[in-house]
Structures are given as structure tokens and as C-alpha cells.
Amino acid sequence: EVISYALNYAHEVMTKTYATDEEKLQASTALRLAIDNAQYIENIALNKTVSASHNQSAAQRITNGSTSDYWTSLNADGDNEPIENSSFVIDLKGIYNVDAVNAIPYFASNNRYYQYDVLLSEDNEDWECVAQYRGTDITTSKGQLFVLDTAKRARYIKIQGVYVYVSGRTDINNFHMTEVLA
């Protein structure tokens, strides 16, 4: 699954007319990481417990292995909770050396992008921001792969929403996440 993803991601980036050097480096790094670690790759976030700032009942969708459903930041009244107030934490149920995180925000409508931070922690109190996505490319089913230069010890993965843009829809200001892999 990870090698297939890395190959597809690299192909997508390398065939883009205006791929940045950073995107090309990230794609080649993802391929290298997938190939180098092929014998023991697994999604350590799969089916792990998720705690969300809002809409807790749908939070497990973030780690259920499916990209056909998603979590959204709705408040107790069922209204949109702004993305900057929205986050979720995945409990890996043990300390792991995390070397990559793939966040896949909602992509089905092909008209939006999300900006967010990826943080890691061993204790769910002290957090280290290991990646930030501030791109403006429309979200795809591949999401955004963050390959860390050095693996970080962590039990918890937190994704904090920063900004959302939805073409033609100023009423949508909340966070939607389809899946997170690590």
C-alpha cells in the first residue's frame, strides 16, 4: 500500500507541468523511504483511537482505513466549527519511531484545499510541530505525504487545522479529514 502510494505520488508530481523542486524532492524521498523499508512497512495509525476537538462520534473515520468517509469539525449544535479551532489526536497506543505521516483531507468535491500542522508527542502534553502544509493545490485522494528527515519518537499524532478554502463556498469554514496514515 505504501509503495503503491509512493509510486503514484511520484508519478503525479513528476508529470506536473510546474512541479516545484520541493515537491520533486518530497516525491523521491517518499519513494526511497518506501523501497528502503518495504519489508516492514505498516500503517501504525490504522484503527487507532482518535480524540477530536469536535464531532467525536465520527472521529474514528480518520483511522479506519477507508477514504470513502470522513470526519468533519461540527460543534454540538451540528454547525460548522471553524478550522482554526479544530484538531484531532491519534493515540498510537505505544511509542513508535514515526518517519512519515500521510494526511488525506476531504477530496471528493475537487474544489478545496486545507492548511494544517502535524505535531507529534510522547505524552500528549509536549508537542513538536514536524510538518506544516500551507499549499494551495486542490486536495486529491493522495493527500499530503510528510516524510521526516529523521524519525521522531511519538505515541500521539495531532493535526491542527489552520485554514480552508472552498471554491465558491464561503460558508464552509470547517475541517474535513478522510484518513491519516503513519
C-alpha positions as CSV (number, residue, x, y, z in Angstrom):
1,E,0.0,0.0,0.0
2,V,2.7,2.5,0.9
3,I,4.9,1.6,-2.1
4,S,1.9,1.9,-4.4
5,Y,1.1,5.3,-2.9
6,A,4.7,6.5,-3.2
7,L,4.8,5.4,-6.8
8,N,1.5,7.1,-7.6
9,Y,2.6,10.2,-5.8
10,A,6.0,10.4,-7.5
11,H,4.3,9.9,-10.9
12,E,1.8,12.6,-10.2
13,V,4.5,15.1,-9.1
14,M,6.9,14.3,-11.9
15,T,4.3,14.7,-14.6
16,K,3.1,18.0,-13.2
17,T,4.0,20.9,-15.6
18,Y,5.1,23.1,-12.8
19,A,6.2,20.8,-10.0
20,T,8.4,22.6,-7.5
21,D,11.9,21.4,-6.5
22,E,10.5,20.8,-3.1
23,E,7.6,18.6,-4.5
24,K,10.1,16.6,-6.6
25,L,12.4,16.1,-3.6
26,Q,9.5,15.0,-1.4
27,A,8.3,12.5,-4.1
28,S,11.8,11.0,-4.5
29,T,12.2,10.8,-0.7
30,A,8.9,9.1,-0.3
31,L,9.9,6.5,-2.9
32,R,13.3,6.0,-1.2
33,L,11.6,5.6,2.1
34,A,9.0,3.1,0.8
35,I,11.6,1.0,-1.0
36,D,14.2,1.0,1.8
37,N,11.6,0.0,4.3
38,A,9.4,-2.3,2.2
39,Q,10.0,-5.3,4.4
40,Y,8.3,-3.8,7.5
41,I,6.0,-1.0,6.3
42,E,2.7,-0.9,8.1
43,N,0.2,1.8,8.8
44,I,0.7,2.2,12.6
45,A,-2.3,4.6,12.8
46,L,-4.8,2.1,11.3
47,N,-7.8,1.6,13.6
48,K,-6.1,3.5,16.5
49,T,-8.2,5.7,18.8
50,V,-8.9,9.3,17.7
51,S,-9.9,12.1,20.0
52,A,-11.3,15.1,18.2
53,S,-12.0,18.7,19.3
54,H,-15.5,18.4,17.8
55,N,-17.8,15.7,16.4
56,Q,-16.2,12.9,18.4
57,S,-18.7,10.3,17.2
58,A,-17.2,10.5,13.6
59,A,-13.5,10.7,14.7
60,Q,-12.7,7.0,14.2
61,R,-13.2,7.6,10.4
62,I,-9.8,9.2,10.4
63,T,-8.0,5.9,11.0
64,N,-10.5,3.3,9.7
65,G,-8.5,2.6,6.5
66,S,-11.2,3.9,4.2
67,T,-11.2,7.0,2.1
68,S,-14.9,6.8,1.4
69,D,-15.9,8.5,4.6
70,Y,-14.6,11.4,6.6
71,W,-14.6,13.4,9.9
72,T,-15.8,17.0,9.9
73,S,-15.5,19.6,12.7
74,L,-19.1,20.2,13.7
75,N,-20.0,21.6,17.1
76,A,-22.6,20.2,19.4
77,D,-25.4,22.1,17.6
78,G,-24.3,20.5,14.3
79,D,-22.9,23.8,13.0
80,N,-19.5,24.2,11.3
81,E,-16.7,24.8,13.8
82,P,-14.0,26.9,12.2
83,I,-10.9,25.1,11.1
84,E,-8.6,27.1,13.3
85,N,-10.5,25.8,16.3
86,S,-10.4,22.2,15.1
87,S,-7.9,19.4,15.7
88,F,-7.7,15.7,16.4
89,V,-5.2,13.4,18.2
90,I,-4.4,9.8,17.2
91,D,-3.2,7.6,20.1
92,L,-0.9,5.0,18.6
93,K,-1.1,3.0,21.9
94,G,2.7,2.8,22.1
95,I,5.8,4.7,21.3
96,Y,6.9,4.4,17.7
97,N,9.6,5.9,15.5
98,V,7.4,8.0,13.2
99,D,9.2,8.8,9.9
100,A,6.2,9.8,7.8
101,V,2.6,11.0,8.1
102,N,0.2,11.0,5.2
103,A,-2.8,13.2,5.8
104,I,-5.7,12.9,3.4
105,P,-8.3,15.7,3.8
106,Y,-11.7,15.5,2.2
107,F,-11.2,15.5,-1.6
108,A,-14.4,14.3,-3.3
109,S,-15.7,17.6,-4.4
110,N,-12.4,18.6,-6.1
111,N,-12.8,22.3,-5.2
112,R,-10.9,22.8,-1.9
113,Y,-7.7,22.8,0.0
114,Y,-6.8,22.6,3.6
115,Q,-3.8,24.0,5.5
116,Y,-2.8,22.4,8.8
117,D,0.0,21.5,11.1
118,V,1.2,18.0,12.0
119,L,2.5,17.6,15.6
120,L,4.0,14.6,17.5
121,S,4.2,13.9,21.2
122,E,5.2,11.1,23.5
123,D,3.0,12.2,26.4
124,N,0.0,14.1,24.8
125,E,1.2,17.3,26.5
126,D,4.5,18.4,25.0
127,W,4.1,18.7,21.2
128,E,6.7,19.1,18.4
129,C,5.5,20.5,15.1
130,V,7.1,18.2,12.5
131,A,5.3,19.5,9.4
132,Q,3.1,22.3,8.1
133,Y,1.1,22.3,5.0
134,R,0.5,25.7,3.5
135,G,0.0,24.8,-0.1
136,T,-2.9,25.9,-2.3
137,D,-3.2,22.9,-4.5
138,I,-6.7,21.4,-4.7
139,T,-6.8,18.3,-2.4
140,T,-6.6,14.9,-4.0
141,S,-7.2,11.4,-2.9
142,K,-3.4,11.1,-2.3
143,G,-3.4,13.8,0.4
144,Q,-0.2,15.2,1.5
145,L,2.7,13.0,2.5
146,F,5.2,14.4,5.0
147,V,8.5,12.4,5.1
148,L,10.5,13.4,8.2
149,D,14.3,13.9,7.8
150,T,14.8,12.0,11.0
151,A,12.3,9.6,12.6
152,K,10.7,11.0,15.8
153,R,9.6,9.0,18.8
154,A,5.9,9.5,19.4
155,R,2.8,7.9,20.8
156,Y,0.4,10.7,19.6
157,I,-0.1,12.4,16.3
158,K,-2.0,15.7,16.3
159,I,-3.3,17.5,13.3
160,Q,-4.3,21.1,13.9
161,G,-6.4,22.9,11.3
162,V,-5.2,26.3,10.1
163,Y,-7.2,27.4,7.0
164,V,-9.7,26.0,4.4
165,Y,-10.5,27.3,1.0
166,V,-13.6,26.0,-0.9
167,S,-14.2,27.5,-4.3
168,G,-17.5,29.3,-4.4
169,R,-18.4,28.4,-0.8
170,T,-17.6,31.0,1.8
171,D,-20.0,29.2,4.2
172,I,-17.6,26.2,4.5
173,N,-15.0,27.1,7.1
174,N,-14.5,23.8,8.9
175,F,-12.0,20.9,8.8
176,H,-12.7,17.6,7.0
177,M,-10.3,14.7,7.2
178,T,-10.7,11.5,5.3
179,E,-7.7,9.4,6.6
180,V,-4.3,9.7,8.3
181,L,-1.6,7.1,7.8
182,A,1.7,6.9,9.7
